[in-house]
Amino acid sequence: MGKATEMDVKVKFGLKSFITVVAILLVVLIAVGVLTYVIPAGRYTVYTTDETKKDLPFYQYTTDESLNKQIVPDSYRELLSGENTSRLPFYRWLTSPIESLFFGSSSSNMLMIIALLLVLGGTFKVLEESGGLVSLVRVIMVKLQAKRFAAIWVITGVIMLLSAVFGLQEQLLILYPVFAMLCTALNWSRFTAISFVLIASGVGFTTAITNPLTVGTASIAAGVAITDGMWFRCIIFAVMYVITSLFLTFLAKRDERQTKEKFDVEGFVMVSEAEHKEDIRKAGMIIALFSIALLSVIVTTSIEAVRSLAMVFMAVAFIVGTVIIGRILLGSYRSLGKSFVKGVKDVLPSIVIIMIAFGITYIAQQGNILHTIFRYFYNSVTNISPYLAVFLLYIFVLIIEFFIPSASAKAVLIIPMLTLAPIDGISKTVIILTYLFADGYTNVLYPTCGTLLVGLGLADVSLAEWFKKTILFQLILFAVSLAFLMLAVAIGL
């Protein structure tokens, strides 16, 4: 196989993938718009600590984390035609992506995601053209040698822990270029490379141990301690870790069978002593950059006052680090600027994808149909078996997840409703566990998930290909998680 310098690992959207994803999202956007005219608009009363805001619509209260919000279970009422003035007419369905950017409840989060993606695109183009990524991969390969399959289990464990403990997911997309080059060196596909990031982080995020964005937010909303049921979540984490590692190993071995080309570590890392020292120097810079960026996220997500700014801190860390490293490795700020701009251009199509996905949520929120959907669900699970009820609850959150990908927003909406009007035989801990499962696994399946769309775009993998190659794995996750829910009900968790 060729030298590392001959590898072509691009961080950009492929045209085919872009067109496919946009087409799918536009169909979903129109379908949701139609639903706002089919499903009656309704609203629950939301009490807050702010006396001036006693009855807030969903799109206001779900994103204002400074308020202590409580939902009155029996307060649902359908809105009269004159009250539902925020429902969007047809022509505004098409402008909803732009409206959500400037006027949506999640506009600040949307802007942070877009800004971070642009920074990442520029950063990795600088690291690629400076030779820094190639040096990092060569250093790793020297350590890796023939232990590549054992390394999969280690990598999977680390990524899953970062997601399960600290709630990192989209932030871990920063690791894709490194995995892409490693997989290229090992004759593994781009699909396998992005799977390391999306699959491992998605499963880890779902099997939350102390994830502040999911189990943390949900526990606060339900009025229980985050440690409640933690022992059970740890068991689930261990089981899902094994399943995920086996799946990723299967992908890698399938790639090797298909290429029928044996990995030659000596041919890949064969460089002079001077070149090896230079590789170590460059690799050290990049590892330091990644470490500082990751540390900034871990620290900020651990501090409630600045948790919402985690991506901003990471973006700043990358910009500063890129300027320093790029100047050293490329020799001039002019070369640094050219490389950074090229990287930004590569990821511009992803902005369109993200805006459409947020537009879908914006239409549903403006149409005031989400509370109505919840009311239909709640009425269907009263006076039935708790096992059937927990299954229906799982399906219900899966439906809500399609419209509201944000974990914290769903927790604020769903958990207070369910815990204030509890279902017979289902504890608050089980409700939270059901919410975790339904929220997280679909983050690597639904086309409304920004992390999935960005990841597939970076790897130039179509949504259809992703669905085809991961659907069996997704069904296994669904079956295993459902079994754990049934067990939780049976033991009275």
C-alpha positions as CSV (number, residue, x, y, z in Angstrom):
1,M,0.0,0.0,0.0
2,G,1.1,3.6,-0.4
3,K,2.8,5.9,2.0
4,A,0.8,8.0,4.4
5,T,1.4,11.1,2.4
6,E,-0.5,9.5,-0.5
7,M,-3.7,9.1,1.5
8,D,-6.6,11.3,0.5
9,V,-8.9,11.8,3.4
10,K,-11.4,14.7,2.8
11,V,-13.5,16.3,5.4
12,K,-16.4,17.4,3.1
13,F,-19.8,16.5,1.9
14,G,-20.2,14.4,-1.2
15,L,-22.7,15.8,-3.8
16,K,-24.7,12.6,-3.9
17,S,-25.0,12.4,-0.2
18,F,-25.9,16.0,0.1
19,I,-28.7,15.8,-2.5
20,T,-30.1,12.6,-0.9
21,V,-30.2,14.0,2.6
22,V,-31.7,17.4,1.5
23,A,-34.5,15.5,-0.5
24,I,-35.3,13.3,2.5
25,L,-35.4,16.3,4.9
26,L,-37.6,18.3,2.6
27,V,-40.1,15.5,2.4
28,V,-40.1,15.3,6.2
29,L,-40.5,19.1,6.5
30,I,-43.5,19.1,4.3
31,A,-45.1,16.1,6.1
32,V,-44.6,17.9,9.5
33,G,-46.2,21.0,8.1
34,V,-49.2,19.0,7.0
35,L,-49.5,17.5,10.5
36,T,-49.8,20.9,12.0
37,Y,-53.1,21.3,10.1
38,V,-54.3,17.7,10.8
39,I,-53.5,17.4,14.6
40,P,-55.4,19.8,16.8
41,A,-53.2,22.5,18.4
42,G,-53.1,22.4,22.2
43,R,-51.2,23.4,25.2
44,Y,-50.6,22.5,28.9
45,T,-50.2,25.2,31.5
46,V,-46.6,25.6,32.6
47,Y,-45.8,27.2,35.9
48,T,-42.5,28.9,36.4
49,T,-40.7,30.8,39.1
50,D,-41.1,33.9,37.0
51,E,-44.5,35.3,38.0
52,T,-44.7,37.2,34.7
53,K,-44.7,34.0,32.7
54,K,-47.4,31.8,34.0
55,D,-48.6,30.2,30.8
56,L,-45.8,29.7,28.3
57,P,-46.0,28.0,24.9
58,F,-43.7,25.0,24.4
59,Y,-41.2,26.8,22.2
60,Q,-40.5,29.3,24.9
61,Y,-40.3,27.2,28.1
62,T,-38.2,24.3,26.8
63,T,-35.1,26.4,26.1
64,D,-35.2,28.7,29.1
65,E,-33.2,26.7,31.6
66,S,-33.0,29.6,34.1
67,L,-36.7,29.0,35.0
68,N,-38.0,26.3,37.3
69,K,-40.7,24.8,35.1
70,Q,-43.6,22.6,36.1
71,I,-46.4,21.3,34.0
72,V,-50.0,20.9,35.3
73,P,-51.2,17.4,34.2
74,D,-54.9,18.2,33.9
75,S,-54.5,21.7,32.3
76,Y,-54.5,20.7,28.6
77,R,-56.8,22.6,26.4
78,E,-57.1,22.8,22.6
79,L,-56.3,26.2,21.1
80,L,-59.0,28.1,19.3
81,S,-58.4,29.0,15.7
82,G,-57.7,32.6,16.7
83,E,-55.2,31.5,19.3
84,N,-53.0,29.3,17.1
85,T,-51.7,32.2,15.1
86,S,-48.2,30.9,15.1
87,R,-49.0,27.9,12.9
88,L,-47.1,28.4,9.7
89,P,-48.7,28.8,6.3
90,F,-47.4,26.7,3.4
91,Y,-45.0,29.2,2.0
92,R,-43.3,29.6,5.4
93,W,-42.6,25.9,5.6
94,L,-39.9,26.6,2.9
95,T,-38.6,29.6,4.9
96,S,-38.6,27.7,8.2
97,P,-34.9,26.9,8.1
98,I,-34.1,30.6,7.9
99,E,-36.7,31.5,10.5
100,S,-35.4,28.9,12.9
101,L,-31.9,30.4,12.6
102,F,-33.0,33.9,13.5
103,F,-36.2,33.5,15.5
104,G,-36.3,29.8,16.7
105,S,-36.1,28.8,20.3
106,S,-32.9,26.8,19.5
107,S,-31.3,29.5,17.3
108,S,-28.4,30.1,19.7
109,N,-27.7,26.3,19.8
110,M,-28.0,26.2,16.0
111,L,-25.5,29.0,15.6
112,M,-23.0,27.4,17.9
113,I,-23.2,24.1,15.9
114,I,-22.8,25.9,12.6
115,A,-19.8,27.9,13.9
116,L,-18.2,24.9,15.4
117,L,-18.5,22.9,12.2
118,L,-16.9,25.7,10.2
119,V,-14.1,25.9,12.7
120,L,-13.6,22.1,12.5
121,G,-13.6,22.2,8.7
122,G,-10.9,24.8,8.6
123,T,-8.9,23.2,11.4
124,F,-8.6,19.8,9.8
125,K,-7.7,21.2,6.4
126,V,-4.8,23.0,8.1
127,L,-3.7,19.8,9.9
128,E,-4.1,17.8,6.7
129,E,-2.1,20.1,4.4
130,S,0.6,20.7,7.0
131,G,1.2,16.9,7.2
132,G,0.4,16.9,10.9
133,L,-2.4,14.3,10.7
134,V,-0.2,12.0,8.6
135,S,2.5,12.2,11.3
136,L,0.0,11.5,14.0
137,V,-1.3,8.4,12.2
138,R,2.2,7.1,11.6
139,V,3.1,7.5,15.3
140,I,-0.1,5.6,16.3
141,M,0.6,2.9,13.8
142,V,4.1,2.2,15.2
143,K,2.4,1.6,18.6
144,L,-0.5,-0.3,17.1
145,Q,1.4,-2.9,15.0
146,A,-0.8,-6.0,14.7
147,K,-3.1,-5.2,17.6
148,R,-5.6,-3.4,15.5
149,F,-8.7,-5.4,16.6
150,A,-7.8,-5.1,20.3
151,A,-7.5,-1.4,19.7
152,I,-11.1,-1.3,18.5
153,W,-12.3,-2.4,21.9
154,V,-10.1,0.2,23.6
155,I,-11.2,3.0,21.3
156,T,-14.8,2.0,21.7
157,G,-14.6,2.0,25.5
158,V,-13.0,5.4,25.7
159,I,-15.5,7.1,23.3
160,M,-18.4,5.4,25.1
161,L,-17.2,6.5,28.5
162,L,-16.7,10.1,27.3
163,S,-20.3,10.1,26.0
164,A,-21.9,8.2,28.9
165,V,-20.2,10.3,31.7
166,F,-19.8,13.7,30.2
167,G,-22.5,13.8,27.5
168,L,-20.1,14.3,24.6
169,Q,-21.4,13.3,21.1
170,E,-21.3,15.8,18.3
171,Q,-18.1,17.2,19.9
172,L,-16.4,13.9,19.2
173,L,-16.7,14.5,15.4
174,I,-13.3,16.2,15.9
175,L,-11.8,12.7,15.9
176,Y,-13.1,11.6,12.5
177,P,-10.1,12.8,10.4
178,V,-7.8,10.8,12.6
179,F,-10.0,7.7,12.3
180,A,-10.3,8.2,8.6
181,M,-6.6,8.2,8.1
182,L,-6.1,5.2,10.4
183,C,-8.8,3.3,8.6
184,T,-7.3,4.2,5.2
185,A,-3.9,2.9,6.4
186,L,-5.6,-0.3,7.6
187,N,-7.6,-0.8,4.3
188,W,-10.8,-0.1,6.2
189,S,-13.6,2.0,4.7
190,R,-14.7,5.6,5.4
191,F,-18.0,4.0,6.6
192,T,-16.0,2.1,9.3
193,A,-14.2,5.3,10.2
194,I,-17.3,7.4,10.8
195,S,-18.9,4.4,12.6
196,F,-16.2,4.6,15.3
197,V,-17.4,8.1,16.1
198,L,-21.1,7.9,15.5
199,I,-21.9,4.4,16.7
200,A,-19.6,4.4,19.8
201,S,-20.6,7.9,20.9
202,G,-24.3,7.3,20.2
203,V,-24.5,4.2,22.2
204,G,-22.4,5.7,25.0
205,F,-24.6,8.8,25.1
206,T,-27.7,6.6,25.4
207,T,-26.4,4.3,28.1
208,A,-25.9,7.3,30.3
209,I,-24.1,6.8,33.6
210,T,-23.9,10.5,34.6
211,N,-24.6,12.2,31.3
212,P,-25.6,15.7,32.4
213,L,-27.6,16.4,29.2
214,T,-29.9,13.3,29.5
215,V,-30.0,11.6,32.8
216,G,-28.9,14.7,34.7
217,T,-31.6,16.9,33.1
218,A,-34.3,14.2,33.4
219,S,-33.5,13.5,37.1
220,I,-33.8,17.1,38.0
221,A,-37.1,17.4,36.1
222,A,-38.4,14.2,37.8
223,G,-37.2,15.3,41.3
224,V,-35.0,12.2,41.8
225,A,-31.2,11.8,42.4
226,I,-29.0,11.1,39.4
227,T,-27.7,8.1,41.3
228,D,-31.1,6.4,41.4
229,G,-30.8,3.3,39.2
230,M,-27.2,4.0,38.3
231,W,-26.1,0.4,39.1
232,F,-28.6,-0.8,36.6
233,R,-27.4,1.7,34.0
234,C,-23.8,0.5,34.6
235,I,-24.9,-3.1,33.8
236,I,-26.6,-1.9,30.6
237,F,-23.4,0.1,29.7
238,A,-21.3,-3.1,30.0
239,V,-23.7,-5.1,27.8
240,M,-24.0,-2.4,25.1
241,Y,-20.2,-1.9,25.1
242,V,-19.7,-5.6,24.2
243,I,-22.4,-5.4,21.5
244,T,-20.9,-2.2,20.0
245,S,-17.3,-3.4,20.0
246,L,-18.4,-6.6,18.3
247,F,-20.2,-4.7,15.6
248,L,-17.3,-2.3,14.9
249,T,-14.9,-5.3,14.8
250,F,-17.3,-6.9,12.3
251,L,-17.2,-3.8,10.1
252,A,-13.4,-3.8,10.1
253,K,-13.1,-7.5,9.3
254,R,-15.6,-7.2,6.5
255,D,-13.6,-4.4,5.0
256,E,-10.5,-6.6,5.0
257,R,-12.3,-9.5,3.4
258,Q,-13.6,-7.2,0.7
259,T,-10.3,-5.5,-0.1
260,K,-8.4,-8.8,0.2
261,E,-5.3,-6.7,0.9
262,K,-3.2,-7.4,4.0
263,F,-2.1,-4.5,6.1
264,D,1.6,-3.9,6.0
265,V,2.6,-1.9,9.0
266,E,6.3,-1.8,8.1
267,G,5.6,-0.4,4.7
268,F,3.4,2.2,6.1
269,V,5.6,3.5,8.9
270,M,9.0,3.0,7.2
271,V,10.7,6.4,7.6
272,S,14.1,7.6,8.5
273,E,15.0,8.4,12.1
274,A,14.9,12.1,11.4
275,E,11.5,11.8,9.9
276,H,10.3,9.8,12.8
277,K,11.4,12.5,15.2
278,E,9.6,15.1,13.1
279,D,6.5,12.9,13.2
280,I,6.6,12.8,17.0
281,R,7.0,16.6,17.2
282,K,4.0,17.1,14.9
283,A,1.9,14.4,16.6
284,G,2.6,16.0,20.0
285,M,1.2,19.3,18.8
286,I,-2.0,17.8,17.5
287,I,-2.5,15.6,20.6
288,A,-2.1,18.7,22.7
289,L,-4.6,20.6,20.6
290,F,-7.2,17.7,20.8
291,S,-6.6,17.3,24.5
292,I,-7.1,21.0,25.3
293,A,-10.2,21.2,23.2
294,L,-11.6,18.0,24.8
295,L,-10.7,19.2,28.3
296,S,-12.5,22.5,27.6
297,V,-15.6,20.6,26.9
298,I,-15.3,18.3,29.9
299,V,-14.7,21.2,32.2
300,T,-17.5,23.4,30.8
301,T,-20.1,20.6,30.8
302,S,-19.3,20.0,34.5
303,I,-20.0,23.6,35.4
304,E,-23.7,24.4,35.2
305,A,-23.3,28.1,34.7
306,V,-21.3,27.7,31.4
307,R,-22.6,24.3,30.3
308,S,-24.5,25.7,27.3
309,L,-21.3,27.4,26.1
310,A,-19.3,24.1,25.8
311,M,-19.1,24.2,22.0
312,V,-18.0,27.9,22.1
313,F,-15.1,27.1,24.4
314,M,-14.1,24.2,22.2
315,A,-14.3,26.3,19.0
316,V,-12.1,29.0,20.6
317,A,-9.6,26.3,21.7
318,F,-9.4,25.0,18.1
319,I,-9.0,28.4,16.6
320,V,-6.2,29.4,18.9
321,G,-4.5,26.0,18.6
322,T,-4.9,26.0,14.8
323,V,-3.3,29.4,14.4
324,I,-0.3,28.4,16.5
325,I,0.2,25.0,15.0
326,G,-0.6,26.1,11.4
327,R,1.9,29.0,11.6
328,I,4.6,26.6,12.8
329,L,4.0,23.8,10.3
330,L,2.9,25.8,7.2
331,G,5.5,28.6,7.7
332,S,3.2,31.7,7.2
333,Y,-0.1,33.1,8.1
334,R,-1.0,33.4,4.5
335,S,-0.7,29.7,3.9
336,L,-2.6,29.1,7.1
337,G,-5.4,31.3,6.0
338,K,-5.7,29.7,2.5
339,S,-5.9,26.2,4.1
340,F,-8.4,27.3,6.7
341,V,-10.7,28.9,4.0
342,K,-10.5,25.8,1.9
343,G,-11.7,23.7,4.8
344,V,-14.5,26.0,5.6
345,K,-15.7,25.8,1.9
346,D,-15.7,22.0,2.1
347,V,-18.2,21.9,4.9
348,L,-20.6,24.7,3.8
349,P,-23.2,22.3,2.4
350,S,-23.6,20.9,6.0
351,I,-25.0,24.3,7.0
352,V,-28.0,23.7,4.7
353,I,-28.5,20.3,6.2
354,I,-28.5,21.6,9.7
355,M,-30.9,24.5,8.9
356,I,-33.5,22.2,7.3
357,A,-33.3,19.8,10.3
358,F,-33.9,22.7,12.7
359,G,-36.7,24.0,10.4
360,I,-38.6,20.7,10.9
361,T,-38.6,21.2,14.7
362,Y,-39.5,24.9,14.3
363,I,-42.7,24.0,12.3
364,A,-43.8,21.5,14.9
365,Q,-43.2,23.9,17.7
366,Q,-45.0,26.8,16.0
367,G,-48.0,24.5,15.2
368,N,-48.4,23.6,18.9
369,I,-49.0,19.9,18.2
370,L,-46.5,18.4,20.5
371,H,-48.6,18.7,23.7
372,T,-51.5,17.3,21.8
373,I,-49.5,14.2,20.8
374,F,-48.5,13.7,24.4
375,R,-52.1,13.9,25.6
376,Y,-53.1,11.2,23.0
377,F,-50.4,9.0,24.3
378,Y,-51.1,9.5,28.0
379,N,-54.7,8.6,27.6
380,S,-53.8,5.4,25.8
381,V,-51.6,4.0,28.6
382,T,-53.9,4.4,31.5
383,N,-55.3,1.3,33.1
384,I,-53.2,-1.2,31.1
385,S,-50.3,-3.6,31.9
386,P,-47.1,-1.8,33.0
387,Y,-45.2,-3.9,30.5
388,L,-47.4,-2.8,27.6
389,A,-47.3,0.8,29.0
390,V,-43.6,1.0,29.0
391,F,-43.5,-0.3,25.5
392,L,-45.9,2.4,24.3
393,L,-43.9,4.9,26.3
394,Y,-40.8,3.8,24.4
395,I,-42.6,4.2,21.0
396,F,-44.0,7.6,22.1
397,V,-40.6,9.1,22.9
398,L,-39.2,7.7,19.6
399,I,-41.9,9.7,17.9
400,I,-41.1,12.9,19.9
401,E,-37.4,12.3,19.2
402,F,-38.0,12.7,15.5
403,F,-39.4,16.2,16.0
404,I,-37.2,17.3,19.0
405,P,-33.6,15.8,18.6
406,S,-32.4,17.9,21.6
407,A,-32.1,15.6,24.7
408,S,-32.5,18.4,27.3
409,A,-35.6,19.9,25.5
410,K,-37.3,16.5,25.5
411,A,-36.5,15.9,29.1
412,V,-38.1,19.2,30.1
413,L,-41.2,18.5,28.0
414,I,-41.7,14.8,28.7
415,I,-40.4,13.9,32.2
416,P,-42.5,16.4,34.2
417,M,-45.6,15.4,32.4
418,L,-45.0,11.7,33.0
419,T,-43.8,12.0,36.6
420,L,-46.5,14.5,37.7
421,A,-49.2,12.1,36.2
422,P,-47.4,8.8,36.8
423,I,-48.4,5.5,35.1
424,D,-49.4,2.6,37.4
425,G,-46.5,0.1,37.9
426,I,-43.9,2.3,36.2
427,S,-41.5,4.2,38.5
428,K,-39.8,7.5,37.8
429,T,-36.5,5.6,37.3
430,V,-38.0,3.4,34.6
431,I,-39.5,6.4,32.9
432,I,-36.1,8.1,32.8
433,L,-34.5,4.9,31.5
434,T,-37.1,4.7,28.7
435,Y,-36.5,8.3,27.8
436,L,-32.7,7.6,27.7
437,F,-33.1,4.7,25.3
438,A,-35.5,6.4,23.0
439,D,-33.6,9.6,22.9
440,G,-30.1,8.3,22.2
441,Y,-30.1,5.3,19.9
442,T,-32.0,7.2,17.2
443,N,-29.3,9.9,17.2
444,V,-27.5,7.6,14.7
445,L,-30.7,6.7,12.7
446,Y,-33.1,9.7,12.3
447,P,-32.4,12.1,9.5
448,T,-33.4,15.0,11.8
449,C,-30.3,14.4,14.0
450,G,-27.7,17.0,13.1
451,T,-24.8,15.0,14.5
452,L,-25.7,12.1,12.1
453,L,-26.0,14.3,9.1
454,V,-22.8,16.1,9.7
455,G,-20.9,12.9,10.3
456,L,-22.2,11.2,7.2
457,G,-21.5,14.4,5.2
458,L,-17.9,14.5,6.5
459,A,-17.4,10.8,5.5
460,D,-19.3,11.2,2.2
461,V,-21.6,8.3,3.2
462,S,-25.2,8.4,2.0
463,L,-28.1,8.2,4.4
464,A,-29.4,5.2,2.5
465,E,-26.1,3.3,2.8
466,W,-25.9,4.1,6.5
467,F,-29.4,2.8,7.1
468,K,-28.8,-0.4,5.1
469,K,-25.6,-1.3,6.9
470,T,-26.6,-0.4,10.4
471,I,-30.3,-1.2,10.6
472,L,-29.7,-4.8,11.9
473,F,-27.5,-3.3,14.6
474,Q,-30.2,-0.8,15.5
475,L,-32.8,-3.5,15.8
476,I,-30.5,-5.4,18.1
477,L,-30.1,-2.3,20.3
478,F,-33.9,-1.9,20.3
479,A,-34.5,-5.5,21.3
480,V,-31.8,-5.5,24.1
481,S,-32.9,-2.1,25.5
482,L,-36.6,-3.2,25.5
483,A,-35.6,-6.4,27.4
484,F,-33.8,-4.2,30.0
485,L,-36.9,-2.1,30.3
486,M,-39.1,-5.2,30.9
487,L,-36.6,-6.4,33.5
488,A,-36.6,-3.0,35.2
489,V,-40.4,-3.2,35.5
490,A,-40.3,-6.8,36.8
491,I,-37.8,-6.1,39.6
492,G,-39.5,-2.8,40.5
493,L,-36.6,-0.6,39.7
